Amino acid sequence: MSRYETPSDPELVRRFLEDRAQESFESLYDRHSPYLFRVAFRMLHGDRSAAEDVLQEAWIRAVTSLSRFRGESTLRTWLCGITMNCCREVWRRRTFVPIDELPESPSPSRADRLQGVRLERALGQLDHDSREIIELYDVLGHTHDEVAAILDIAPGTSKSRLFRARATLRGILGTD
């Protein structure tokens, strides 16, 4: 590999496991942290502080169990599963805190803002399993196979949960 090529995740993991190379860890951290933070931020209803704590805890757990990563999914999917488990622990420790303000996108219309707030509130009314599946599949764009790996369920279970979650969400929103 030339010095200008970016090492793959498996290569960085191998290097880190061999000699605990800080450079390898930093590359993995820089590559995956923005995504993992977005996952935590969304799953924790926009609580930036809690999402930062979850990100830190997820990386601590990942580093201590990296030798057990079998490569049956992508590293990102595996890390997302750890992040989701950390989010679940936060949910168990506290009660739901609704989003007071959503981050503004570049000059959305008033109708778009209201619709976004309505959707976020409706998502907040879902049970955790339903919210997880909608966030992972519809919002974050994971496939059913990836969702299954993250949540440690079968792909068919992912599909059926998504179907039920969407039906519940439509009921809350009063839409078809």
C-alpha positions in Angstrom: 0.0 0.0 0.0 1.4 3.4 -0.9 1.7 6.0 1.8 -1.1 8.0 0.1 -3.7 5.2 0.2 -6.2 5.3 3.1 -6.0 2.0 5.0 -9.3 0.0 5.2 -11.1 -0.6 8.5 -9.9 -4.2 8.7 -6.3 -3.0 8.2 -6.6 -0.3 10.9 -8.2 -2.8 13.3 -5.4 -5.3 12.6 -2.7 -2.7 13.2 -4.4 -1.5 16.4 -4.8 -5.0 17.8 -1.2 -5.9 17.0 0.5 -2.9 18.7 -2.2 -0.6 20.1 -1.1 2.0 17.5 -2.6 5.3 18.4 -2.6 6.4 14.8 -4.7 3.5 13.8 -7.3 4.2 16.5 -7.4 7.9 15.7 -8.1 7.0 12.0 -10.9 4.7 13.0 -12.2 7.3 15.5 -12.1 10.1 12.9 -13.7 8.0 10.3 -16.7 6.7 12.3 -17.3 9.2 15.1 -19.4 11.8 13.1 -21.8 9.1 12.1 -22.0 7.5 15.6 -22.6 10.9 17.1 -25.5 11.5 14.7 -27.0 8.1 15.7 -26.8 8.9 19.4 -28.0 12.5 18.9 -31.1 11.3 17.1 -31.8 8.4 19.4 -31.5 10.6 22.4 -33.9 13.2 21.1 -31.4 15.9 20.3 -29.6 15.8 23.7 -26.1 16.8 22.6 -24.5 16.2 26.0 -25.9 12.7 26.4 -24.9 11.9 22.8 -21.3 13.0 23.5 -21.3 10.8 26.6 -22.7 7.9 24.6 -20.1 8.3 21.9 -17.3 8.2 24.4 -18.7 5.2 26.2 -19.3 3.4 22.9 -15.6 3.9 21.9 -14.4 2.7 25.3 -16.5 -0.5 24.9 -15.4 -0.9 21.2 -11.7 -0.7 22.1 -12.0 -3.2 24.9 -13.9 -5.7 22.8 -12.3 -5.0 19.4 -10.5 -8.4 19.5 -13.9 -10.0 19.5 -15.1 -8.3 16.3 -15.6 -11.1 13.9 -16.1 -9.1 10.7 -19.6 -10.6 10.0 -20.8 -7.1 9.4 -19.0 -3.9 8.6 -17.1 -2.2 11.4 -19.5 0.7 11.2 -22.5 -1.6 11.7 -20.8 -3.2 14.7 -19.9 0.2 16.2 -23.5 1.4 15.6 -24.8 -1.6 17.6 -22.5 -0.7 20.5 -23.8 2.9 20.3 -27.4 1.8 20.3 -26.8 -0.4 23.4 -25.3 2.7 25.1 -28.4 4.7 24.1 -30.6 2.1 25.6 -28.8 2.3 28.9 -29.4 6.1 28.9 -33.1 5.5 28.2 -33.3 3.1 31.2 -31.6 5.6 33.5 -33.9 8.5 32.7 -37.3 9.6 31.6 -38.0 11.0 28.2 -36.9 14.6 27.7 -38.8 16.1 24.7 -37.0 18.2 22.1 -37.7 21.9 22.8 -36.0 23.1 19.7 -34.9 21.3 16.6 -31.7 22.4 14.9 -32.5 24.8 12.1 -31.8 23.8 8.5 -30.9 26.6 6.1 -34.0 28.8 6.0 -36.8 26.2 5.9 -40.3 27.4 5.4 -42.6 27.8 8.4 -44.7 24.9 7.1 -41.6 22.7 6.8 -40.5 23.6 10.3 -43.9 22.8 11.8 -44.1 19.5 9.9 -40.6 18.6 11.2 -41.6 19.5 14.8 -44.8 17.5 14.4 -42.8 14.5 13.1 -40.2 14.7 15.9 -42.9 14.8 18.5 -44.7 11.8 16.9 -41.4 9.9 16.9 -41.0 10.8 20.6 -44.4 9.1 21.3 -43.2 5.8 19.8 -41.9 3.0 22.1 -38.2 2.6 21.9 -38.2 -0.5 19.6 -40.4 1.4 17.1 -38.3 4.5 17.2 -35.1 2.6 16.8 -36.2 0.8 13.7 -37.6 4.0 12.1 -34.4 5.9 12.9 -32.1 3.2 11.7 -33.9 2.3 8.5 -35.8 5.5 7.4 -33.7 8.2 8.9 -30.1 6.8 8.9 -30.6 4.7 5.8 -29.5 1.3 7.0 -30.6 -1.8 5.1 -32.6 -4.5 6.9 -29.5 -6.7 7.1 -27.6 -3.9 8.8 -30.5 -3.1 11.1 -30.7 -6.8 12.0 -26.9 -6.8 12.8 -27.1 -3.6 14.9 -30.2 -4.7 16.9 -29.2 -8.4 17.0 -32.5 -9.5 15.4 -33.3 -11.4 12.1 -33.8 -9.3 8.9 -37.4 -10.5 8.8 -38.0 -9.2 12.3 -36.5 -5.8 11.2 -39.0 -5.7 8.3 -42.0 -6.6 10.5 -41.0 -4.1 13.2 -40.7 -1.4 10.6 -44.1 -2.2 9.2 -45.7 -2.0 12.6 -43.7 1.1 13.6 -44.7 3.0 10.5 -48.4 2.0 11.0 -48.2 3.3 14.6 -46.5 6.5 13.4 -49.2 7.1 10.8 -51.8 6.6 13.5 -50.1 9.2 15.7 -49.9 11.6 12.8 -53.4 10.8 11.5 -52.1 10.2 8.0 -52.5 7.4 5.5 
